[in-house]
Amino acid sequence: MSAATVPLRQSDHSELDALLDELGRRRYLMHAFRFDRDGPEIVAGIHRWDCGCADVVILFHEDRATAYRVPTEPGTDPFSPARVFWWYAATPVWTLRALLALDPPGHPDAPAVLTDAPPGCGVPVTNRIPVRIRRRTYP
C-alpha cells in the first residue's frame, strides 16, 4: 500500500491530518516519490531556510517516518544527506511533532553541530522517479 492510502487508527488519522496541514502552512514543498506505477509511494516535504539549511521529513508508511535538518550547500542532495544537524525517526505523527517543535536555525536552542546522517535517513535512489511536487496554498 502507498503512504497516502495506508489505513490509520482514527485518533492518529486526525492528528496526522492536522500536522500535514501545518506543514502546508509553513510552506513545505511536498514530493511524492514512486518506484513504479503501483508504488511504493514515499511522501517527503522540504522547507528551505535562507541561512543555508533545510528541514526535511519523509513518510515511508504508517509506522515509519524520518525527519532531519540538513545543510544545503551547492551540489548537495537534501534527500540523500551525508551529514545532518538533527534527525529523528519514529511513526509519522511523532516524527512530525518533533520536526514542527524544532527551533528555527539561528535560535540559541537550534541544533548547530553537524553529525553523520544515520543509515536510511533519505529517500532511496531506486524510489526517486517519477515524482510529483505540490505546494499547498494558504491565505
C-alpha positions in Angstrom: 0.0 0.0 0.0 1.2 3.5 -0.6 1.8 6.0 2.2 -1.2 8.0 1.0 -3.6 5.1 1.3 -2.4 3.2 4.4 -5.2 3.0 7.0 -4.5 4.7 10.3 -6.2 4.4 13.7 -8.9 7.1 13.9 -7.1 9.1 16.6 -3.8 9.1 14.7 -5.6 10.0 11.4 -7.0 13.3 12.6 -3.7 14.3 14.3 -1.7 13.3 11.2 -4.0 15.4 9.0 -3.5 18.4 11.3 0.2 18.0 11.3 0.3 17.7 7.5 -1.8 20.9 7.3 0.7 22.6 9.5 3.5 21.6 7.0 1.4 23.4 4.3 1.0 26.5 6.4 4.8 26.5 7.0 5.3 26.4 3.2 6.9 22.9 2.9 7.2 21.7 -0.7 5.8 18.2 -0.8 7.2 15.5 -3.1 5.6 12.1 -3.8 8.2 9.6 -5.0 7.3 6.3 -6.7 9.2 3.2 -7.6 6.7 2.2 -10.3 3.0 2.8 -11.2 1.9 0.6 -8.3 4.1 2.0 -5.6 5.6 2.1 -3.2 4.9 5.8 -2.7 7.1 7.9 -0.4 5.9 11.3 0.6 8.6 13.9 1.5 8.4 17.5 2.4 11.2 20.1 2.4 11.4 23.6 3.9 14.5 25.6 2.8 15.7 28.2 5.2 17.5 31.3 4.0 20.6 30.5 6.1 21.8 27.5 4.0 19.9 24.6 5.5 16.6 22.8 5.1 14.2 20.8 7.2 13.1 17.5 5.5 10.5 15.0 6.5 10.0 11.6 4.8 6.9 9.5 5.4 7.6 5.9 4.3 4.4 4.2 5.7 2.1 4.3 8.7 4.9 3.0 11.1 8.0 4.7 9.8 9.0 8.3 9.1 12.2 10.3 9.5 13.0 14.0 9.7 16.2 15.9 9.7 17.9 19.3 9.2 20.5 19.3 6.5 22.9 21.8 5.1 22.1 22.9 1.6 25.4 23.7 0.1 25.7 23.8 -3.7 25.7 20.3 -5.2 24.2 18.6 -2.1 21.1 16.5 -2.3 18.7 17.2 0.6 17.0 13.8 0.1 20.3 11.9 0.4 22.2 13.6 3.3 25.7 12.6 4.4 25.6 15.0 7.4 22.8 16.5 9.4 22.4 19.0 12.2 19.5 17.0 13.7 17.5 13.9 12.9 14.5 11.9 14.3 12.8 8.7 13.3 9.5 7.2 14.6 5.9 7.0 13.4 4.7 9.8 11.2 2.8 11.5 14.0 5.7 11.5 16.4 8.2 12.5 13.7 6.1 15.4 12.6 5.6 16.6 16.2 9.4 16.6 16.7 10.1 18.4 13.4 7.5 21.1 14.0 8.7 21.7 17.5 12.3 22.2 16.3 13.7 25.7 16.8 14.5 27.6 13.6 18.1 28.0 12.5 19.9 30.8 14.3 17.8 30.3 17.5 20.0 29.7 20.6 18.4 26.3 21.1 18.5 25.2 17.5 20.8 22.3 16.6 24.1 23.6 15.2 26.6 20.7 15.2 26.9 18.5 12.1 26.9 14.8 12.6 26.9 11.8 10.3 23.5 11.0 9.0 22.2 7.6 10.2 21.5 4.9 7.6 18.1 5.1 5.9 17.9 8.9 6.6 17.0 9.8 3.0 14.9 8.7 0.0 16.4 5.6 -1.6 17.7 6.3 -5.2 15.5 3.5 -6.5 12.4 5.4 -5.3 13.2 8.7 -7.0 11.2 8.7 -10.2 8.6 9.5 -11.2 8.0 12.3 -8.7 5.0 14.7 -8.2 5.6 18.0 -6.5 2.9 20.1 -4.7 2.8 23.1 -2.5 -0.3 23.7 -0.5 -1.5 27.3 -0.6 -2.9 29.1 2.5 -4.1 32.7 2.9 
